[in-house]
């Protein structure tokens, strides 16, 4: 008799996510974040998602920057495309801004203030990744 074993992988989400509401285009928002955070977000290939629930490819606009000094990755992704939402629970958010570090409460407040200082942002808030049903879409 042949035994089979199921391997269940639980991905680790070792980054922080800021949800952003802004009526600006992605390139305008990335420019404003670049100035506010002193980073250099650049347009990269779109972030494509295909799921069992939605077999149609979803393609989200994406900007990235890797800070060699601090070893932080910054990723700005549009939350919506013509085929749906990246974070379905947060349809009111226009963008998700991922930073490759899990921050303390004090650091979160500092980053929120910097992000909000970009001027083109109506709302910015940290999102608890573990509580998201659609977090599986954030595996890079």
C-alpha positions in Angstrom: 0.0 0.0 0.0 1.3 3.4 -1.0 1.3 6.2 1.5 0.9 9.7 0.5 1.7 12.8 2.6 0.3 16.3 2.1 2.7 19.1 2.6 1.0 22.2 3.8 3.0 25.3 3.4 2.1 28.4 5.4 3.7 31.4 3.8 5.4 34.0 6.0 4.5 37.6 5.4 7.5 39.4 6.6 6.5 42.8 5.3 4.3 45.7 6.2 1.4 46.9 4.1 0.0 50.4 3.9 -3.3 50.8 2.2 -3.6 54.1 0.3 -6.6 56.0 -1.0 -5.7 58.6 -3.7 -7.3 59.9 -6.8 -4.0 60.4 -8.5 -2.7 58.2 -11.3 -0.1 55.6 -10.3 2.9 57.5 -11.8 1.9 60.7 -10.0 1.5 58.8 -6.6 4.9 57.1 -7.1 6.5 60.4 -7.8 5.0 61.9 -4.6 6.1 58.9 -2.5 9.6 59.2 -4.0 9.8 62.8 -2.8 8.2 62.1 0.7 10.3 59.0 1.5 13.4 59.9 -0.5 13.2 56.7 -2.5 13.2 55.9 -6.3 10.1 53.9 -7.2 10.2 52.9 -10.8 7.6 51.3 -13.1 8.2 47.6 -13.5 6.2 44.8 -15.1 2.6 44.6 -14.0 1.8 42.2 -11.1 -0.3 39.4 -12.7 -2.6 37.2 -10.6 -4.6 34.2 -11.7 -6.7 32.4 -9.1 -9.1 29.5 -9.0 -11.9 31.9 -8.1 -11.1 34.2 -11.0 -9.3 32.2 -13.8 -9.0 35.4 -15.9 -5.6 37.1 -15.5 -5.7 40.2 -13.4 -2.9 42.7 -14.2 -2.1 45.3 -11.6 0.2 48.3 -12.1 3.4 48.0 -10.1 6.3 50.2 -9.0 9.4 48.9 -7.1 12.5 50.2 -5.4 15.3 48.3 -3.5 17.2 50.4 -1.0 20.7 48.9 -0.9 21.7 50.9 2.2 18.7 49.9 4.4 18.1 46.6 2.6 14.4 47.5 2.3 12.2 46.7 -0.7 9.4 49.0 -1.6 6.5 47.9 -3.8 3.5 50.1 -4.8 0.7 48.1 -6.5 -2.6 49.4 -7.8 -5.5 47.7 -5.9 -7.8 47.5 -8.9 -7.7 46.6 -12.6 -10.3 46.0 -15.2 -10.9 42.4 -13.9 -11.2 43.0 -10.2 -9.3 43.9 -7.0 -6.1 42.7 -5.5 -7.3 43.1 -2.0 -11.0 42.4 -2.3 -11.7 43.2 1.3 -10.5 46.7 0.8 -12.2 48.0 -2.4 -12.1 51.5 -1.0 -8.2 51.5 -1.2 -6.7 52.5 -4.5 -3.1 51.2 -3.8 -1.2 48.9 -1.5 2.3 49.9 -0.5 4.5 47.1 0.7 7.7 47.6 2.7 9.8 44.5 3.3 10.0 44.9 7.1 7.7 44.2 10.0 7.6 47.5 11.9 7.1 48.3 15.5 4.1 50.6 16.4 6.5 53.6 16.7 8.0 52.9 13.3 4.5 52.4 11.8 3.5 55.9 12.9 6.7 57.4 11.5 6.1 55.7 8.1 2.4 56.7 8.0 3.4 60.4 8.6 5.9 60.2 5.8 3.5 58.6 3.4 0.7 61.1 4.3 3.2 64.0 3.8 3.2 63.1 0.0 0.2 65.4 -0.3 -1.8 63.5 -2.9 -3.1 60.9 -0.4 -6.5 61.1 1.1 -6.1 58.1 3.5 -3.2 55.9 4.5 -3.4 53.1 7.0 -1.5 50.0 7.9 -3.3 46.8 7.0 -3.0 43.6 9.1 -1.9 41.1 6.5 -2.8 38.1 8.6 -6.5 39.1 8.7 -6.8 39.3 4.9 -8.6 36.6 3.1 -6.9 37.5 -0.1 -3.3 37.5 1.3 -2.4 34.6 -0.9 -2.3 37.1 -3.7 0.7 38.7 -2.1 3.2 35.8 -2.5 6.0 37.2 -4.7 
